[in-house]
């Protein structure tokens, strides 16, 4: 009788052990991450620093022991090679190389194509930089997440700043790149402007081609129209070129400029960029972030990045920091929720819901629609004896939750219902 009881117990224990081993995921030898960024073309001024940041972050993470003892291995896809090449390489990274996580992408146009591809391949994808809000508003995804703000937050913040601190304008013009983010951000800005200042006249809507090298036609038209405000949500080499050509023609002397994504161009433009330009940090990203300036980790990262690249970090760098912060945070959360065992892919995806993480700005949280809420930093250019380029003064940091459509709502429809005065009444945290 005792022998039978022992054998029965042994069989039950063996069955339980088999069941546990069948569900427990063994630690992999490494976590493979594929990253899309621009390493060629005009946008490489934005993408190459992000690549340098990824290399630093992976090296530092592995030096600390990786994620629960598992090192990360990164590889890159050049967005400058063209959409078809990017999509082919993306698929190869997942199917042939076996990437566990993908970071894609910089361009909203590329993200529009990568998101459904990632879902089809069932690979977790962090939209680490692209902004168009339509991706997560128009479709539901199980494996696609954004680890920073969308175009709604990034566009409403500069408008809120303009309305609160420089409200005396009657006319406005826009010069945006002709692609998804350029069109979407203007629609957001214009829809909100009509609810807040219906008296303002839009005198020009200009959409030069992405990667344009000549803005003489746009500059000439703006010189003739003399708008009170000129908005551009352009970025990278396109914005740099536009600023230089506009400065040569004296355009900054007749209009107030808003560059919603301008933080990334400030150092490169040097003395070319005048004082008094309203600049956005696409999130609360700035190498002189007033709430991070005494954070030793922030200071050391900036110093190390400057030593590695010769330049200070820009917002694409800090977006990469956030992607890595989200990576570490989600694995830690998923492992904890899995009883300390290594999580499966779907458990990692589930852990993204409500994930809290922080890079070198304010904390972020990922909503149930896979969209992160991110604070927004806006300032005005001024000269500095400390740097050979403009710095920001009169900085305001907006809570991202004030600037994003609720879960399940369309941004444009939500914005169109704004009450007059809504944006100007938002009180950001301000710094001299």
Protein Blocks (a to p, Z undefined) as FASTA:
>chain_A
ZZmmmmmmmmmmmmmmmmmmmmpccddfbdcddddddfedjklmmmmmmmmmmmmmmmmm
mmnnpaghiacddddddfknojklmmmmmmmmmmmnopabdcddfblklmmmmmmmmmmn
opacddfkbmbfklmmmpccfkbccfbdcfklmmmmmmmmmmmmmmccfbdcddddddfk
lmmmmmmmmmmmmmmmmmbccfbdcdddehiabfklmmmmmmmnopabdcdfbehjllmm
mmmmmmmnommmmpccddfklmmmmmmnmmmlcghiacdeeiaddfklfklmmgmklmmm
mmmmmmmnopacdfklmmmmmmmmmmmmmmmmmmmmnnopacdfklmmmmmnopacdddb
cdddddfkopacdddddddddddfkbccdcdehiacddfklmcccehiafklmmmmpceh
klmmpccdddZZ
